[in-house]
């Protein structure tokens, strides 16, 4: 009689043990799924951060050729009033909006307040820093006619207007501290909405010609 009771108790104990084991397995599976999901989410976010960093670090523009300087006054003590350069989009780079700056009525060589340009060109030398210079562009070769510089297109950028009736001004107007002259080292920063800043540094020669290629 006692053996019969003991057998029933052993069956109940085994069933309880099985239920407990199943509960442990379920809980472990839930934790494993949670950990796996968190790992996948972290990996995805890390990948997005890496791609975003690469996109910011890679320059969108590249300089094509030299920089052409136009003299304001030629000679051994001459000055430069315009700088012209050609840029293109790097292979596979994002299109860059080259909507031109609004003209300023004061002919100061700087883009007007609240100008609509997305690309900003800054000038730096040992004496001054001038931001958001006035510039104009002309497409070269085959383009689709819009203001976007896309892969395979080239834009010729001229810093400063040659026609003072257009209210743009030029470098002689913008560089109010000291004009760009002979033996001057200067830096241009071309800042685009995306990608790294294109930095160009040049030094002017001892004599200013009417037109010069600053290689």
Secondary structure by P-SEA (a helix, b strand, c coil): caaaaaaaaaaaaaaaaaaaaaaaaaaaaaaaaaaaaaaaaaaaaaaaaaaaaaaaaccccccccbbbbbbcccccbbbbccccbbbbbcccccccccccccccccccccccccccccbbbbbbccccccccccbbbbbcccccccccccccbbbbbbcccccccccccccccccccccccccccbbbbbcccccccbbbbbbbccccccccccc
